[in-house]
Amino acid sequence: MPHDWKTFEPEDRLSIASADPLMTFLQSHKDQAVRVSMRSQKRPDSRVLQVLLTASRNWKGRDLGFDVSDLPPRLVQDFARLGLTADNTGWSGLK
């Protein structure tokens, strides 16, 4: 079944707060497939990564698409050091 993906592409550094654009986006699209572009991110903090991993598990558990895309090479390296790969996350940005 194809997904109607909703994409979030932040221009500023991501942070986690109830009024943060990422949290607002995730809450607004909790019943839809979502993609979070990391194109302009240099180093998300650990709380952002925790939210992305938790949201990914939650969306996939409800058979909805969840993707993190457009990771800069530095983030791909940092995530690989943490053991995150395209195989264990399903995120296209890690391919």
N, C-alpha and C positions, 0 to 999 in steps of 0.2 A: 504494500500500500504506500503510494508516494506521500511525502509530507509536504505541507505548505509551510516552508521554513520562514521564521521571523528572525531577522538578523539584527544584532546589537553591535555597533562599532564605535566604541568610545574614543574620543580624541584626547581626553585627559587621563591621567593615571587613575586606575581603578582603586577604589577603597571600599570598605564595607561599613555601611551605616544604613539605617532604615530609609533615609531619603536619598541614598546614593542611586545614580542612574542604573547601575547594574541590578541592584535589588529591586528597584521599581520595574525594570524590564522583565525580570524573572517572575515577579508576582503578577504582572499584567498578562503574561503569556504562559501561565502555568499549565494550560490545557492544549498547548500547541508545540510543535517542534521548533526548537530554537538553535541559533548559531551565534556564538560570541566570537567576534573577530578580535584578535590580539595584535593587529597590525601596528598600532602606535604605542604598544606597551613595551617598556624596557625591562622592568622587574616588578611584577606584581608581588605584593606581600603575601605572607603565608595564609592570612585569613581569606584573601581573594582565591587563592588556589584551593583552600578547603571548601569554600562555597561552590566553586566550579566542580570539584570532585563530588560533593554531596548532591548538587543539582543534577549532575550527569547520572548518578546512580538512581536518583528519584525519577527523572524523566524516563530513563530506560526501563525502570521497574513498572512504569505505567504504559510501556510500549509506545513511547513518544521519542522522536529524534532529539538528540542533544549533541551539539558539536562545538568544539573550540577550534577555530581556524586561523590562518594567516599569522602563525607564530614566527617571529623573527628568529634567525639562526641561533642567536644567543639564548633565547628562551627554550628552544628545542634542546640545546645542550644542557641548560640548567634542569629542565624537566627530566631529561634522560638520566642525569646524576641522581635524581630522586626516584628513579625506577619507573617513570611514566613513559609509556610507549604507545604507538598507535594500536598495537595489539591488545594492551590491557585497558585502554581508555576508549578506543574507537574514535578518537579525535583526529580529524583530517589534517590539522596543523602539525601533527607529529609524524606524518608520513614522509 
